[in-house]
């Protein structure tokens, strides 16, 4: 296209440029080849400007005429039906607010499926004839994505490394010291008489009755038993704690936990989503009103209502999360960024303060270790340390390897009974360490500080998933509700047909076949009337 344009310019204006160049030579002025090219281009630009100027004048005249006619029609219809027209932006504002309010409600409620149970699949909010809140329906998927974020924020091994094995031993020692020797005394048969210097007297003798040196040695072994378990746990905590199973399991056990978490973290954004529907709806309603005055077909209000319901949801969601990266305007005096992203510091604190107490307390962490997905691994660890501890204590109590006195087979059975008893009684002793564990792990502080350090794109994924899930459904629901409201409004605000000066409806033909009669009885066609209004 460019080649043909250049060729056309040369064909049309080259002769004129050649004449100009010849004139320059007659005048004794130099005329190189580039001068001829410049003259050709200049002539082409002048011709184009002239053509555009003529077309522009005609177009401006046509636009002026169209605007004048539209203005006159608007003023005429407004004076006649302004009371019905003025309601349109307010109804649109109410529609925008209502559709956004319903959209927010549908995100979180109902917790359980409501409707006719003809068909409903797990993880799908919409049933055949019913609905489940998006967050309750997709709790498993959303909680799993939340764990993805958590794993970026905290290193479980580093966090558990803050625990002091010796301090945990001090806390657990009273309970374990009372538990293990008592279990030994309960399972060793008295008939064997395995006594070191008469220390036990009988197999059921009290631990407190032992000589002081024996009690001290047993306590030292008990302390080493506890610290050994804690140190090995710290090294292999990644394989013992199922963080995903813990968080997802807690959220599935009570789906209102995730609902409350998102409502608290996104409180300001959810309020904006609802309230902005009114202002956005009002502005869109003003455009609806102008269109309705100029063209009052019922479908325009219905379509406008659908647009209001659709666009108010869409605009609000866009403003909450976009732009992700801040955009500086006016030399940095104005910054544009998603509303949620602007609150990163406050949201980080609220997220941690809301999540940790319901899913990441010491009691829940220990419960997951003892009975969660990897419980068998901890059981094996506990069995191994307990067996080693029991052998050591028995050696202290009986002055030698217990298998020498009881027989290897009998002692193996006795030791296994002790290990099973310790595993059964250990959870009852863990309450002693919960306060220290919660204080030392500092999960709330760690999660909050690490979340503040996230990039804007990473931080967006904390809350955005609840809107991304079935976002189109929410927007379409807003559009459908707006369509219904817009149609009803069109039915109840249908303006009266305009009358011309003779009393005939403006849109209808006159008895004479489309011509109207003026005041003196002469007949003037509508086309002639339009010609009189048209500028020369």
NUMI-105761 format. One line per 3 residues: their letters; for each residue y, x, z of C-alpha. Coordinates in Angstrom, 1 decimal, always signed. Each point is the difference from the previous one (the first is absolute). Layout:
N
a = Y,X,Z  ... .
END
This chain:
536
xxx = +0.0,+0.0,+0.0  +2.4,+2.8,+0.8  -0.8,+1.8,-3.3 .
xxx = +0.8,-3.2,-2.0  +3.2,-0.5,+2.0  +1.2,+3.5,-0.8 .
xxx = -0.9,-0.5,-3.7  +1.9,-3.3,-0.1  +3.1,+1.5,+1.5 .
xxx = -0.1,+2.8,-2.5  -0.4,-2.3,-2.9  +2.8,-2.3,+1.1 .
xxx = +2.6,+2.4,+1.3  -0.8,+3.3,-1.7  +2.3,-0.9,-3.0 .
xxx = +2.9,-0.7,+2.2  -0.6,+3.2,+2.0  -0.2,+1.9,-3.3 .
xxx = +3.4,-1.4,-1.1  +1.5,+1.0,+3.4  -1.4,+3.4,-0.3 .
xxx = +1.4,+0.5,-3.5  +3.4,-1.1,+1.3  -0.1,+2.7,+2.6 .
xxx = -0.8,+2.6,-2.6  +2.9,-1.1,-2.1  +2.2,+0.4,+3.0 .
xxx = -1.2,+3.6,+0.4  -2.0,-0.8,+3.1  -3.5,+1.3,+0.6 .
xxx = -2.8,-2.6,-0.4  -3.4,+1.3,+1.2  -3.1,-2.1,-0.2 .
xxx = +0.1,-1.0,+3.7  +3.4,-1.6,-0.6  -1.5,-2.3,-2.6 .
xxx = -2.7,-1.0,+2.5  +2.5,-0.7,+2.8  +2.1,-2.2,-2.4 .
xxx = -3.1,-2.0,-1.0  -0.9,-0.6,+3.6  +3.6,-1.0,+0.9 .
xxx = +0.1,-2.5,-2.8  -3.3,-1.5,+1.1  +1.1,-0.4,+3.6 .
xxx = +3.3,-1.6,-1.1  -1.9,-2.5,-2.2  -2.4,-0.8,+2.8 .
xxx = +2.8,-0.5,+2.5  +1.7,-2.4,-2.4  -3.2,-2.0,-0.6 .
xxx = -0.6,-0.2,+3.7  +3.5,-1.0,+0.7  -0.2,-2.9,-2.4 .
xxx = -3.4,-1.1,+1.4  +1.3,+0.4,+3.6  +3.0,-2.2,-0.7 .
xxx = -2.2,-2.7,-1.4  -2.5,+0.3,+2.9  +2.8,+0.0,+2.6 .
xxx = +1.4,-3.1,-1.5  -3.4,-1.7,+0.0  -0.6,+1.0,+3.6 .
xxx = +3.4,-1.2,+1.0  -0.7,-3.4,-1.6  -3.4,-0.3,+1.7 .
xxx = +1.3,+0.9,+3.4  +2.9,-2.5,-0.4  -2.3,-2.8,-0.9 .
xxx = -2.4,+0.9,+2.8  +2.8,+0.2,+2.5  +1.4,-3.4,-1.1 .
xxx = -3.5,-1.6,+0.2  -0.6,+1.6,+3.4  +3.3,-1.3,+1.4 .
xxx = -0.6,-3.4,-1.4  -3.5,-0.4,+1.5  +0.9,+1.7,+3.2 .
xxx = +2.8,-2.5,+0.7  -2.4,-2.9,-0.6  -3.1,+1.2,+2.0 .
xxx = +1.2,+2.8,+2.3  -1.6,-1.5,+3.1  -3.5,+0.3,-1.5 .
xxx = +0.7,+3.4,-1.6  +1.2,+1.6,+3.3  -3.3,-0.6,+1.6 .
xxx = -1.9,+2.2,-2.4  +0.8,+3.4,+1.5  -0.6,-1.3,+3.5 .
xxx = -3.4,-1.4,-1.0  -0.8,+3.2,-1.7  +0.9,+1.9,+3.2 .
xxx = -2.2,-2.2,+2.1  -2.8,+0.4,-2.6  +0.3,+3.8,+0.1 .
xxx = -0.1,+0.0,+3.8  -2.9,-2.4,+0.2  -2.1,+1.8,-2.6 .
xxx = +0.6,+3.3,+1.7  -0.8,-1.5,+3.4  -3.2,-1.4,-1.3 .
xxx = -0.9,+3.3,-1.6  +0.4,+1.9,+3.3  -2.1,-2.7,+1.8 .
xxx = -2.7,+0.4,-2.6  -0.1,+3.7,+0.6  -1.1,-0.4,+3.6 .
xxx = -1.4,-3.5,+0.4  -2.3,-1.8,+0.5  -2.2,+2.5,+1.8 .
xxx = -3.1,-2.0,-1.0  -0.6,-1.7,-3.3  +1.7,-3.4,-0.2 .
xxx = -1.0,-2.5,-2.7  -3.1,-1.5,-1.5  -2.9,+2.4,+0.3 .
xxx = -1.2,-0.5,-3.5  +0.3,+3.7,-0.8  +1.5,+2.9,+1.9 .
xxx = -0.9,+3.7,-0.2  +0.5,+2.6,+2.7  +3.1,+2.2,-0.7 .
xxx = +1.5,-2.6,-2.4  +2.9,-2.0,+1.4  -0.2,-2.8,-2.6 .
xxx = -2.9,-2.4,+0.1  -0.8,-2.7,-2.4  +2.1,-2.5,+2.1 .
xxx = +1.3,+2.0,+2.9  +1.7,+3.2,+1.2  -0.4,+2.8,+2.5 .
xxx = +2.9,+2.3,+0.9  +0.1,+3.1,-2.1  -0.1,+2.3,+3.0 .
xxx = -2.8,-1.8,+1.9  -2.0,-0.3,-3.3  +0.3,+3.7,-0.9 .
xxx = +0.0,+1.5,+3.5  -2.8,+2.4,-0.7  +1.6,+1.4,-3.2 .
xxx = +3.5,+0.2,+1.6  -1.3,+1.6,+3.2  -2.0,+2.6,-2.0 .
xxx = +3.2,+0.9,-1.9  +1.7,+0.3,+3.3  -2.6,+2.5,+1.1 .
xxx = +0.7,+2.0,-3.2  +3.6,+0.3,+1.2  -1.1,+0.9,+3.6 .
xxx = -2.2,+2.8,-1.3  +3.1,+1.5,-1.6  +1.9,-0.3,+3.3 .
xxx = -2.5,+1.3,+2.5  -2.6,+2.7,+0.1  -2.6,-1.4,+2.4 .
xxx = -1.4,+3.4,+0.9  +3.5,+1.3,+0.8  +0.8,-3.0,+2.1 .
xxx = -3.3,+0.2,+2.0  +0.6,+3.7,+0.4  +2.8,-0.9,+2.4 .
xxx = -2.5,-1.2,+2.6  -0.8,+2.6,+2.7  -3.7,+0.2,+0.6 .
xxx = +0.5,+1.3,+3.6  +2.3,-2.9,+0.8  -2.4,-2.5,-1.4 .
xxx = -2.7,+1.7,+2.1  +2.1,-0.4,+3.1  +0.4,-3.7,-0.8 .
xxx = -3.6,-0.7,-0.8  -1.6,+2.3,+2.6  -0.1,-2.5,+2.9 .
xxx = -1.8,-2.6,-2.1  -2.4,+2.3,-1.8  -0.7,+2.0,+3.2 .
xxx = -1.0,-3.2,+1.7  -2.0,-1.2,-3.0  -2.1,+2.8,-1.2 .
xxx = -1.5,+1.4,+3.3  -0.7,-3.6,+1.0  -1.8,-0.6,-3.2 .
xxx = -2.1,+3.1,+0.6  -0.9,-1.1,+3.5  -1.0,-3.4,-1.4 .
xxx = -2.4,+1.3,-2.6  -1.6,+3.0,+1.6  -3.2,-1.1,+1.9 .
xxx = +0.1,+0.8,+3.7  -3.7,+0.9,+0.1  +0.6,+3.2,-1.8 .
xxx = +2.2,+1.4,+2.7  +2.0,+2.2,-2.3  +2.4,+1.3,+2.6 .
xxx = +2.1,+3.2,+0.0  +0.2,+1.3,+3.6  -0.5,-3.6,+1.2 .
xxx = +3.2,-1.0,-1.8  -1.1,-3.4,-1.0  -2.6,-0.8,+2.6 .
xxx = -1.1,-2.8,-2.2  +0.7,-0.8,-3.6  +2.3,-2.8,+1.0 .
xxx = +2.2,+2.1,+2.3  +3.8,-0.3,-0.3  +2.0,+2.5,-2.0 .
xxx = +2.3,+0.3,+3.0  -2.9,+1.3,+2.1  -0.4,+3.2,-2.1 .
xxx = +1.2,+3.3,+1.3  +3.6,+0.9,-0.9  -1.0,+2.8,-2.4 .
xxx = -2.4,-2.4,-1.9  +2.6,-2.7,-0.2  +2.6,+2.6,-1.3 .
xxx = -2.4,+1.2,-2.7  -0.8,-3.5,-1.0  +3.7,-1.0,-0.2 .
xxx = +0.6,+3.1,-2.1  -2.7,-0.9,-2.4  +1.2,-3.6,-0.1 .
xxx = +3.5,+1.2,-0.8  -1.3,+2.2,-2.8  -2.1,-2.9,-1.3 .
xxx = +3.2,-2.2,-0.4  +2.2,+2.7,-1.5  -2.8,+1.0,-2.4 .
xxx = -0.2,-3.6,-1.3  +3.8,-0.3,-0.3  +0.3,+3.3,-1.9 .
xxx = -2.8,-0.8,-2.5  +1.6,-3.5,-0.5  +3.3,+1.6,-0.8 .
xxx = -1.6,+2.2,-2.6  -1.9,-2.8,-1.7  +2.2,-3.0,+0.7 .
xxx = +0.4,-0.7,-3.7  -3.7,-0.7,-0.2  -0.1,-2.0,+3.3 .
xxx = +3.0,-2.3,-0.3  +0.0,-2.6,-2.8  +3.8,-0.6,-0.3 .
xxx = -0.3,-2.4,-2.9  -2.7,-2.0,+1.6  +2.0,-0.1,+3.3 .
xxx = +3.2,-1.3,-1.6  -1.5,-2.3,-2.5  -2.5,-1.4,+2.5 .
xxx = +2.8,-0.8,+2.5  +2.1,-1.7,-2.7  -3.0,-2.1,-1.2 .
xxx = -0.9,-0.9,+3.6  +3.3,-1.6,+0.4  +1.9,-0.5,-3.3 .
xxx = +3.2,-1.0,+1.8  +0.4,+3.6,+1.0  +0.8,+1.1,-3.6 .
xxx = +2.2,-3.1,-0.5  +2.0,+0.9,+3.1  +0.2,+3.6,-1.0 .
xxx = +1.4,-0.7,-3.4  +2.3,-2.7,+1.3  +1.5,+2.4,+2.6 .
xxx = +0.3,+3.0,-2.3  +1.5,-2.1,-2.9  +2.0,-2.3,+2.1 .
xxx = +3.4,+0.7,-1.7  -1.5,+0.1,-3.5  -1.8,-3.4,+0.5 .
xxx = +3.3,-1.5,+1.3  +1.8,+1.4,-3.0  -2.6,-1.4,-2.3 .
xxx = +0.5,-3.5,+1.3  +3.8,+0.1,+0.4  +0.7,+1.6,-3.3 .
xxx = -1.6,-3.0,-1.7  +3.0,-2.1,+0.9  +2.6,+2.4,-1.4 .
xxx = -2.0,+0.9,-3.1  -0.8,-3.6,-0.5  +3.7,-1.0,+0.2 .
xxx = +1.1,+2.6,-2.5  -2.8,-1.1,-2.4  +0.9,-3.6,+0.7 .
xxx = +3.6,+0.6,-1.3  -1.4,+1.1,-3.3  -2.3,-3.0,+0.1 .
xxx = +3.0,-2.3,+0.5  +1.9,+1.4,-2.9  -3.0,-0.3,-2.3 .
xxx = -0.6,-3.6,+1.2  +3.6,-1.0,-0.6  -0.1,+1.3,-3.5 .
xxx = -3.5,-1.0,-0.9  -1.5,-2.7,+2.3  -3.6,-0.2,-1.2 .
xxx = -2.2,-0.6,+2.9  -2.2,+3.0,-0.7  +2.9,+2.4,+0.6 .
xxx = +0.2,-0.8,+3.7  -3.8,+0.1,+0.3  -0.2,+3.4,-1.7 .
xxx = +3.0,+1.2,+2.0  -1.7,-1.1,+3.2  -3.1,+1.9,-1.0 .
xxx = +2.2,+3.1,-0.8  +1.7,-0.3,+3.4  -3.3,-0.2,+1.9 .
xxx = -1.5,+2.9,-2.0  +3.1,+2.3,-0.1  +1.0,-0.4,+3.7 .
xxx = -3.5,+1.2,+1.1  +0.0,+2.7,-2.6  +3.5,+1.3,+0.7 .
xxx = -0.6,+0.0,+3.8  -3.2,+2.0,-0.3  +1.7,+2.5,-2.4 .
xxx = +2.9,+0.5,+2.4  -2.3,+0.6,+2.9  -2.0,+2.8,-1.5 .
xxx = +2.1,+1.3,-3.0  +1.4,+2.4,-0.8  -2.4,+2.2,+1.9 .
xxx = +2.1,+3.2,-0.3  +3.7,-0.4,+1.1  +2.5,-0.2,-2.8 .
xxx = +3.5,+1.4,+0.7  +2.9,-1.9,-1.5  +3.8,+0.5,+0.2 .
xxx = -0.3,+3.6,+0.9  -2.4,-0.6,+2.8  +2.0,-2.7,+1.7 .
xxx = -2.6,-2.7,-1.0  -3.7,+0.5,+0.3  -2.6,-2.4,-1.6 .
xxx = -3.5,-0.1,+1.4  -2.6,-2.6,+1.0  +0.9,-1.7,+3.3 .
xxx = -3.3,+0.8,+1.5  +0.3,+3.7,-0.9  +3.4,+0.2,+1.6 .
xxx = -1.6,-0.9,+3.4  -2.6,+2.7,-0.1  +0.9,+1.4,+3.4 .
xxx = +0.0,-3.4,+1.8  -3.1,-1.2,-1.8  -1.9,+3.2,+0.9 .
xxx = +0.5,-0.6,+3.7  -0.8,-3.7,-0.1  -3.2,+0.7,-2.1 .
xxx = -1.3,+2.5,+2.5  +0.9,-2.1,+3.0  -1.7,-3.0,-1.5 .
xxx = -3.2,+1.7,-1.3  -1.0,+2.4,+2.7  -0.3,-2.6,+2.9 .
xxx = -2.3,-2.3,-2.0  -2.2,+2.5,-1.8  +0.4,+3.6,+1.2 .
xxx = -0.2,+0.0,+3.8  -2.3,+2.3,+1.9  -2.4,-2.8,+0.9 .
xxx = -0.3,-1.0,-3.7  -0.4,+3.6,-1.2  -2.8,+0.6,+2.6 .
xxx = -1.6,-3.3,-0.9  -0.2,+0.9,-3.7  -1.4,+3.5,+0.9 .
xxx = -2.7,-1.6,+2.2  -1.0,-3.0,-2.1  +1.7,+0.4,-3.4 .
xxx = -1.3,+1.1,-3.4  -0.7,+3.6,+1.3  -1.3,-0.9,+3.4 .
xxx = -3.4,+1.7,-0.8  +1.8,+3.3,-0.4  +1.7,-0.2,+3.4 .
xxx = -3.3,-1.2,+1.6  -1.7,+3.1,-1.4  +2.8,+2.2,+1.3 .
xxx = -0.2,-1.7,+3.5  -3.8,+0.3,+0.1  +0.1,+3.7,-0.8 .
xxx = +2.6,+0.8,+2.6  -1.6,-2.2,+2.6  -3.4,+1.5,-0.5 .
xxx = +1.4,+3.5,+0.4  +1.9,-1.1,+3.1  -3.1,-1.7,+1.6 .
xxx = -2.1,+3.1,-0.6  +2.7,+2.1,+1.7  +0.4,-2.3,+3.0 .
xxx = -3.7,-0.3,+0.5  -0.4,+3.8,-0.1  +2.7,+0.2,+2.8 .
xxx = -1.6,-2.7,+2.0  -3.7,+1.2,-0.3  +0.5,+3.7,-0.2 .
xxx = -1.5,+0.4,-3.5  -0.8,-1.7,-3.3  -1.0,-3.6,+0.8 .
xxx = -2.7,+0.0,-2.6  -1.9,+2.6,+2.1  -0.2,-2.5,+2.9 .
xxx = -0.3,-3.3,-1.8  -1.7,+1.0,-3.2  +1.8,+0.1,-3.4 .
xxx = -1.0,-3.5,-1.1  +1.0,-1.7,+3.2  +3.3,+1.8,+0.2 .
xxx = +0.8,-0.8,-3.6  -0.5,-3.7,+0.8  +2.0,+0.3,+3.2 .
xxx = +2.9,+1.8,-1.8  +0.1,-2.6,-2.7  +0.2,-2.8,+2.6 .
xxx = +2.9,+1.9,+1.6  +1.8,+0.4,-3.4  -0.4,-3.7,-0.7 .
xxx = +1.3,-1.0,+3.4  +3.0,+2.3,-0.4  +0.8,-1.5,-3.5 .
xxx = -0.2,-3.5,+1.5  +2.2,+0.8,+3.0  +2.6,+2.3,-1.7 .
xxx = +2.2,-2.8,-1.5  +0.6,-1.4,+3.5  +1.6,+3.3,+1.0 .
xxx = +2.4,+0.3,-3.0  +2.6,-2.2,+1.6  +1.0,+3.1,+2.0 .
xxx = +1.3,+1.7,-3.1  +1.8,-2.8,-2.0  +3.5,+0.5,+1.5 .
xxx = -0.2,+3.8,-0.5  -1.3,-0.3,-3.5  +2.6,-2.5,-1.1 .
xxx = +2.8,+2.1,+1.4  -1.3,+3.3,-1.4  -0.9,-1.1,-3.5 .
xxx = +3.6,-1.3,-0.5  -1.1,-2.1,-3.0  +3.1,-2.2,+0.0 .
xxx = +2.3,+2.9,-0.1  -2.0,+1.9,-2.5  -0.4,-2.9,-2.5 .
xxx = +3.7,-0.9,+0.4  +1.3,+3.6,-0.7  -2.4,+0.6,-2.8 .
xxx = +0.9,-3.3,-1.7  +3.7,+0.9,+0.1  -0.9,+3.1,-1.9 .
xxx = -1.8,-1.8,-2.9  +1.6,-0.1,-3.4  +1.6,-3.3,-1.1 .
xxx = -2.9,-0.7,-2.4  -2.6,+0.6,+2.7  +1.9,-2.0,+2.6 .
xxx = +0.3,-3.0,-2.4  -3.7,-0.4,+0.2  +0.1,-0.9,+3.7 .
xxx = +1.3,-3.6,-0.7  +0.0,-0.4,-3.7  -3.8,-0.8,-0.3 .
xxx = +0.5,-3.4,+1.7  +2.3,-1.0,-2.8  -1.9,+1.7,-2.8 .
xxx = -3.1,-2.0,+0.9  +0.3,-3.2,-2.0  +3.7,+0.6,-0.6 .
xxx = -0.2,-1.8,-3.3  -1.6,-3.0,+1.8  +3.0,-0.2,+2.3 .
xxx = +2.5,+0.2,-2.8  -1.8,-2.5,-2.1  -0.2,-2.4,+2.9 .
xxx = +3.8,+0.3,+0.4  +0.4,-0.7,-3.7  -2.2,-3.1,+0.1 .
xxx = +1.9,-1.4,+3.1  +3.3,+0.7,-1.7  -1.2,-1.8,-3.1 .
xxx = -0.9,-3.1,+2.0  +3.3,+0.0,+1.9  +2.0,+0.6,-3.2 .
xxx = -1.6,-2.9,-1.8  +0.6,-2.4,+2.9  +3.6,+1.2,+0.1 .
xxx = +0.3,-0.7,-3.7  -1.3,-3.6,+0.5  +2.5,-0.7,+2.8 .
xxx = +3.1,+1.7,-1.5  -0.2,-1.3,-3.5  +3.7,-0.4,-1.0 .
xxx = +1.4,-3.1,-1.6  +0.4,+0.3,-3.8  +3.5,+0.8,-1.1 .
xxx = +2.1,-2.6,-1.8  +2.4,+0.8,-2.8  +3.4,-1.7,-0.3 .
xxx = -1.5,-3.1,-1.7  -2.6,-0.5,+2.9  -3.0,+1.3,-2.0 .
xxx = -2.3,+2.6,+1.5  +0.9,+3.5,-1.1  -3.5,+0.9,-1.1 .
xxx = -0.7,-3.3,-1.8  +1.2,-1.1,-3.5  +2.6,-2.6,-0.6 .
xxx = -0.7,-3.3,-1.8  +1.6,+1.4,-3.1  -2.7,+2.7,-0.3 .
xxx = +1.5,+2.9,+2.0  +3.7,-0.5,-0.7  +2.5,-1.0,+2.8 .
xxx = +3.1,-2.0,-0.3  +3.3,+1.3,+1.3  +2.7,-2.0,+1.6 .
xxx = +1.7,-1.3,-3.2  -3.3,-1.1,-1.5  -0.5,+2.9,-2.4 .
xxx = -3.4,+1.5,-0.2  -0.4,+3.6,+0.8  -3.2,+1.9,-0.2 .
xxx = -1.2,+2.2,+2.8  -0.1,+2.9,-2.5  +3.7,-0.6,-0.8 .
xxx = +0.8,-0.1,+3.7  -1.8,+3.3,+0.5  +2.0,+1.5,-3.0 .
xxx = +3.3,-1.0,+1.7  -1.0,+1.9,+3.1  -1.2,+3.1,-1.9 .
xx = +2.6,+2.8,-0.3  +1.2,+1.1,-3.3 .
END
